[in-house]
Amino acid sequence: MQDLVVVGAGPYGLSIASHAAAAGLRPRVFGRPMAAWRDGMPPGMLLKSEPWASNLSDPKGAYGLAAYAATQGVEARHGVPLPVGLFASYGLWFAEKAAPPVEERTVTAVRPRAGGGFGVTVDGGGDSGRHRETFLARTVVLAVGVRPFADVPGPLRALAPERVSHSVDHADLTRFKGLDVTVVGAGQAALETATLLAEQGTTVRVVARSHQLNWNTLPPPLERPLGEVARAPHTGLGCGWKNWLYAETPGLFRRLPASTRARVFTSALGPAGAWWLRERFEGAVEVRLGESVAAAAPAGDRVRLDLVSTRGSVDAVTTDHVIAATGFTPRLSRLGLLDERLRRSLRRMGASGAPETDAVFETSHPGLFVTGLLSAPSFGPSMRFVLGATYTAGRVVRGVRRRLGTGSRQLPSGASREPLPAGTAQTNWMDGF
């Protein structure tokens, strides 16, 4: 029986694997390394987060983004965006240097066993010649990234795939040269996708429910007068004390009242474009604000969109393709690899579809851990970003060792989990970001 299986090989999965190996565990890690960054972001995209806030986590902190950039003759400088392609290559370098080998195979099923642990089924790995495999694991960490949770507005879901897609579906936008594309959304993914489309000669418009686009401002220098630092400290989520709390104290966030957490998720770190994108975007892309897609239907080999404004007026637009850059919702129901009985048995965060977790990211089913977007309702906004991997990795490994009996105390297989500490609030997280 395997002690630990990590499902996913993005920033969270690789960071957890690195900490697990350093702790003496021998995890099996499955997935395509840095898949979301390699397969879902086209050339020309830039990293929105600062380089110093975009590190994967190894126990010694020796394999950060700046260290990799130096090997490529690139300086990772504050206030200077780096190519997403460079970040993807950094993740592959990290996987080679700081993590155990990754098996580029897909976990297709995780089922609970009556005596404790899980049955894990993995596909054969494409052209590898390997057969489908099922084995036993005592603990499983889900580090599946965001792709399973992509949101497409209801009116668009009935369209054929050649007419509608999500922003995470595109590693190459050149297929849209010479076409008309409508991008739905107002965040960085929408605005940068639209900009890249316009720059390659695509006719493009952005449709957004909001009445204005929000743009981040140029970050101040890292070295500033003490008074400025005291008023608005730097964090990996932007300047300010609220952002500092989200970035530096996820454990404290987990103890906030449910209503507070729900309010934060409706207001904190909402859709916004990077400061360096604004000049390229404005004047190059048609923008339709205060409108949403009310209906969508094929129109020959194109798509007719009925756009309704906040005033109630309806306008029709015909386009060749719609790209939904409309975010992600961490619902367990979207994780088809989890056994249905297991999914139904997990305690959830109020009315949301996200799992409830304890301080070490363990769900209500002993031995099952969740990270990244799935843990954001418990630990706050930082878990939506690479930044959260550093907080997560060591704590998950601590929880795994405790569950295996190699930590401070042993918990027998199948034992019920510890109750939440006194005073810990239950959550009622709202959908979306």
C-alpha positions in Angstrom: 0.0 0.0 0.0 1.3 3.4 -0.9 1.6 5.9 1.9 0.8 9.0 -0.2 -0.6 9.8 -3.6 -0.5 13.3 -5.0 -3.0 13.9 -7.8 -1.8 16.8 -9.8 1.7 18.2 -10.8 1.2 21.9 -10.8 2.7 24.4 -8.3 0.8 22.9 -5.4 1.3 19.2 -6.3 5.0 19.7 -6.9 5.5 21.7 -3.8 3.8 19.1 -1.6 5.8 16.3 -3.3 9.0 18.2 -2.5 8.2 18.6 1.2 6.9 15.0 1.4 10.1 13.6 0.0 12.2 15.7 2.3 10.2 14.4 5.2 11.1 10.8 4.3 7.9 9.9 2.5 7.8 8.3 -0.9 4.9 9.9 -2.7 3.6 8.8 -6.1 2.8 11.9 -8.0 0.5 11.8 -11.1 -0.2 14.4 -13.7 1.3 16.4 -16.5 3.8 18.8 -14.8 2.6 22.4 -15.0 -0.2 21.4 -17.4 -2.4 24.5 -16.9 0.6 26.8 -17.6 1.8 24.7 -20.6 -1.6 23.8 -22.1 -3.9 26.6 -21.1 -2.0 29.9 -21.7 -1.0 31.0 -25.1 2.4 32.5 -26.0 2.7 36.2 -25.2 0.9 36.0 -21.8 2.8 37.5 -18.9 2.8 36.6 -15.2 0.6 38.9 -13.3 2.0 38.2 -9.9 5.4 39.5 -8.8 8.3 37.1 -9.3 9.1 37.0 -5.6 5.4 36.0 -5.0 5.5 33.2 -7.6 7.8 30.6 -6.0 7.1 26.9 -5.8 8.0 25.6 -2.3 10.8 23.3 -1.4 11.8 22.9 2.3 15.1 24.8 2.0 13.8 27.5 -0.3 16.6 26.8 -2.7 14.6 26.5 -5.9 12.7 29.8 -6.3 11.8 31.5 -9.5 14.7 34.0 -9.3 17.1 31.1 -9.1 15.8 29.5 -12.2 15.6 32.9 -14.1 19.3 33.4 -13.3 20.1 30.1 -15.0 18.4 31.5 -18.1 20.2 34.8 -18.0 17.1 36.6 -16.9 16.7 38.9 -13.9 13.5 38.4 -11.9 12.8 42.0 -11.0 10.1 43.6 -8.9 7.6 45.4 -11.1 8.8 43.7 -14.3 6.4 41.0 -15.6 7.9 37.7 -16.7 6.6 35.5 -19.6 4.2 32.8 -18.5 6.3 30.4 -20.7 9.3 31.1 -18.5 7.2 30.3 -15.4 6.1 27.0 -16.9 9.7 26.1 -17.7 10.6 27.1 -14.1 8.0 24.6 -12.8 9.6 21.8 -14.9 13.0 22.7 -13.6 11.6 22.6 -10.0 10.1 19.2 -10.7 13.5 17.9 -11.9 15.6 19.5 -9.1 13.3 19.5 -6.0 10.6 16.9 -6.4 10.3 13.1 -6.8 9.6 11.8 -10.3 6.2 12.6 -11.7 4.2 9.9 -13.5 2.5 11.5 -16.5 -0.6 9.4 -16.1 -4.1 10.4 -15.1 -5.8 9.3 -11.9 -9.3 8.3 -13.0 -10.8 7.1 -9.7 -10.3 7.5 -6.0 -12.5 5.2 -3.9 -12.6 4.7 -0.1 -11.9 1.3 1.4 -13.9 -0.1 4.3 -10.8 -0.7 6.4 -9.3 2.7 5.7 -7.3 4.2 2.9 -8.3 4.4 -0.8 -8.3 2.4 -4.0 -6.6 4.5 -6.7 -7.0 3.8 -10.4 -4.6 5.3 -12.9 -4.8 5.1 -16.7 -2.1 3.5 -18.8 -0.3 6.6 -19.8 -0.9 7.0 -23.5 1.9 5.5 -25.6 3.8 4.3 -22.6 2.6 0.7 -23.1 1.6 0.6 -19.5 -1.7 -1.0 -18.5 -4.4 0.6 -16.4 -3.4 0.2 -12.8 -5.3 0.0 -9.5 -3.5 0.1 -6.2 -4.1 1.0 -2.5 -3.1 4.3 -0.8 -3.3 5.3 2.8 -3.5 9.1 2.0 -4.5 11.1 -1.1 -3.8 14.8 -1.8 -5.9 16.4 -4.4 -3.9 19.2 -6.1 -5.9 19.2 -9.3 -5.6 22.9 -10.2 -8.4 24.9 -11.7 -9.3 23.3 -15.0 -12.0 20.9 -13.5 -13.8 23.9 -12.1 -14.0 26.2 -15.1 -17.3 28.1 -15.3 -19.2 28.7 -18.5 -22.3 30.9 -18.3 -25.5 28.8 -18.6 -26.7 30.3 -22.0 -23.4 29.2 -23.6 -23.3 25.6 -22.4 -25.5 24.2 -25.2 -23.2 25.5 -28.0 -20.9 23.1 -29.8 -17.2 23.2 -28.6 -16.1 24.7 -31.9 -18.3 27.7 -31.0 -17.6 28.2 -27.3 -14.6 27.5 -25.1 -13.1 28.6 -21.7 -10.0 30.7 -21.5 -8.1 27.8 -20.0 -8.7 25.8 -23.2 -6.2 27.7 -25.3 -2.4 27.3 -25.6 -2.6 28.8 -29.1 -4.9 31.6 -30.3 -3.7 31.7 -33.9 -6.7 29.6 -34.9 -8.8 32.7 -34.5 -6.8 34.9 -36.9 -9.1 36.7 -39.3 -12.2 35.7 -37.3 -14.6 37.6 -34.9 -14.4 36.5 -31.3 -16.4 37.6 -28.3 -14.7 37.3 -24.9 -17.0 37.2 -21.8 -15.5 38.5 -18.5 -13.6 41.4 -16.9 -10.6 39.9 -15.2 -7.0 39.5 -16.3 -7.7 36.3 -18.3 -10.5 38.1 -20.3 -8.5 41.3 -20.9 -5.2 39.7 -21.8 -6.8 37.1 -24.1 -8.7 39.9 -25.9 -5.5 41.9 -26.2 -3.5 39.0 -27.7 -6.4 38.4 -30.1 -6.5 42.0 -31.2 -2.7 42.1 -31.6 -2.8 39.2 -34.1 -5.6 40.7 -36.2 -8.7 39.1 -34.8 -11.8 41.3 -34.5 -12.6 41.0 -30.7 -15.0 42.5 -28.2 -15.2 42.1 -24.4 -18.6 41.7 -22.8 -18.8 42.3 -19.1 -21.6 42.7 -16.5 -19.6 45.3 -14.6 -20.0 49.0 -15.5 -16.3 49.7 -15.5 -13.1 47.8 -15.9 -10.7 47.7 -13.0 -7.0 48.1 -13.5 -4.2 47.4 -11.0 -1.8 50.2 -10.5 2.0 50.2 -10.9 3.4 48.6 -7.7 5.6 50.9 -5.5 9.3 50.0 -5.1 10.1 47.3 -2.6 12.4 49.7 -0.7 10.2 52.6 0.6 10.2 55.0 3.5 9.0 53.3 6.7 5.9 55.4 6.9 4.7 54.2 3.5 5.4 50.6 4.4 3.4 51.0 7.6 0.5 52.4 5.7 0.5 49.8 2.9 2.9 46.9 3.3 3.9 44.8 0.3 2.3 41.4 0.0 2.1 38.7 -2.7 -1.5 39.8 -3.3 -0.8 43.5 -3.6 -0.2 46.3 -1.1 -2.3 47.0 2.0 -3.1 45.5 5.4 -6.1 43.5 4.2 -4.0 41.9 1.5 -1.3 41.3 4.1 -3.8 39.4 6.3 -5.0 37.3 3.4 -1.4 36.5 2.3 0.3 36.0 5.6 -2.4 34.5 7.9 -4.5 31.9 6.1 -4.9 30.0 9.3 -6.4 33.0 11.0 -8.7 33.5 8.0 -10.0 29.9 8.5 -11.2 30.9 12.0 -13.2 33.9 10.8 -17.1 33.8 11.0 -18.8 32.3 8.0 -20.5 35.6 7.1 -17.1 37.4 7.1 -15.5 34.9 4.8 -18.5 35.0 2.5 -18.3 38.8 2.4 -14.5 38.7 1.6 -15.1 36.4 -1.3 -17.7 38.8 -2.8 -15.4 41.8 -2.6 -11.7 40.9 -2.2 -9.3 40.7 -5.1 -12.1 40.9 -7.7 -11.6 41.0 -11.5 -8.9 43.4 -12.5 -6.4 43.8 -15.3 -2.6 44.2 -14.8 -1.2 47.7 -14.9 1.1 46.8 -17.8 -1.8 45.6 -20.0 -3.9 48.7 -20.0 -2.2 50.7 -22.7 -2.2 47.7 -25.0 -5.9 47.0 -24.4 -7.5 50.4 -24.6 -8.2 51.4 -28.1 -7.5 48.0 -29.5 -10.6 46.1 -28.1 -14.3 46.9 -28.3 -15.8 46.9 -24.8 -19.4 46.4 -23.9 -19.9 47.1 -20.2 -23.0 46.5 -18.2 -24.1 43.6 -20.4 -24.5 39.9 -20.0 -25.3 37.0 -22.3 -29.0 36.2 -22.0 -29.2 33.7 -24.9 -26.9 32.0 -27.4 -27.8 30.0 -30.5 -26.1 28.8 -33.7 -26.5 31.1 -36.7 -25.3 29.2 -39.6 -21.6 28.6 -38.9 -21.6 31.4 -36.4 -23.2 32.2 -33.1 -25.9 34.7 -32.3 -25.6 36.3 -28.8 -28.5 38.2 -27.2 -26.9 40.7 -24.8 -29.1 42.2 -22.1 -28.0 45.4 -20.4 -28.6 46.3 -16.8 -31.3 48.7 -18.1 -33.2 45.8 -19.6 -32.4 46.5 -23.3 -31.4 43.6 -25.6 -29.0 43.7 -28.4 -27.9 40.9 -30.8 -24.3 40.2 -31.8 -23.2 37.7 -34.3 -19.7 36.2 -33.7 -17.6 33.3 -34.9 -16.6 32.1 -31.4 -17.1 32.9 -27.7 -14.4 32.6 -25.1 -15.7 32.5 -21.5 -13.1 33.9 -19.2 -15.6 33.6 -16.4 -13.6 32.1 -13.6 -13.8 28.9 -11.6 -16.1 27.5 -8.9 -14.6 24.8 -6.6 -17.5 22.3 -6.5 -16.8 18.7 -5.4 -19.5 17.6 -7.9 -17.1 18.5 -10.7 -14.5 16.0 -9.5 -15.5 12.9 -11.4 -12.4 11.0 -10.2 -13.8 11.0 -6.7 -16.2 8.1 -5.9 -19.7 9.5 -5.7 -20.3 8.1 -2.3 -17.1 9.7 -1.1 -18.1 13.0 -2.6 -21.5 12.9 -1.0 -20.1 12.0 2.4 -17.7 14.9 2.7 -18.7 17.9 4.9 -19.1 21.0 2.9 -18.8 24.7 3.4 -22.4 25.6 4.0 -24.3 26.0 0.7 -21.2 25.9 -1.4 -19.9 22.9 -3.1 -16.4 23.1 -1.6 -15.2 20.7 1.1 -14.6 21.7 4.7 -11.0 21.2 5.8 -9.1 21.3 9.1 -5.9 23.2 9.8 -3.7 20.7 7.8 -6.1 20.7 4.7 -7.6 17.3 5.6 -11.3 16.8 4.7 -13.9 15.1 6.8 -12.9 11.8 5.3 -9.7 10.6 7.0 -6.7 10.7 4.8 -8.2 12.8 2.0 -6.6 16.3 1.6 -7.5 19.1 -0.8 -5.4 22.1 -1.8 -5.4 25.2 -4.1 -8.8 26.3 -5.3 -10.6 23.6 -3.3 -9.1 24.9 -0.1 -9.7 28.6 -0.8 -13.1 28.7 0.9 -11.3 27.5 4.1 -8.0 29.5 3.9 -8.8 32.5 1.9 -7.8 34.3 -1.3 -4.1 33.3 -1.3 -5.1 29.7 -2.2 -6.2 30.9 -5.6 -2.7 31.8 -6.5 0.8 30.2 -6.6 1.6 32.2 -3.5 -0.5 29.8 -1.4 1.6 26.8 -2.2 4.2 27.8 0.4 1.7 27.9 3.2 0.1 24.7 2.1 2.9 22.3 1.4 4.5 21.9 4.8 1.1 21.8 6.6 -0.3 19.1 4.3 2.8 17.0 4.8 2.4 17.4 8.5 -1.2 16.2 8.3 -0.2 13.3 6.1 2.5 12.2 8.6 0.0 12.5 11.4 -2.5 10.4 9.6 0.2 7.8 8.8 1.3 7.7 12.4 4.7 9.2 11.7 4.0 12.6 13.2 3.6 13.6 16.8 1.0 11.0 17.5 -0.5 8.0 15.7 -4.1 7.9 14.5 -5.2 4.4 13.7 -6.5 3.6 10.2 -10.2 4.5 9.8 -10.3 6.5 13.1 -12.6 9.5 13.2 -10.8 12.8 12.8 -10.3 15.2 15.6 -13.0 17.8 16.2 -12.3 21.3 15.1 -10.7 23.5 17.8 -13.1 25.3 20.1 -14.2 28.6 18.6 -13.6 27.6 15.0 -16.3 29.0 12.9 -18.3 27.0 10.3 -18.4 28.5 6.9 -21.1 29.4 4.4 -19.0 30.3 1.4 -20.7 31.9 -1.6 -20.2 30.7 -5.2 -17.7 32.4 -7.4 -15.0 35.0 -6.8 
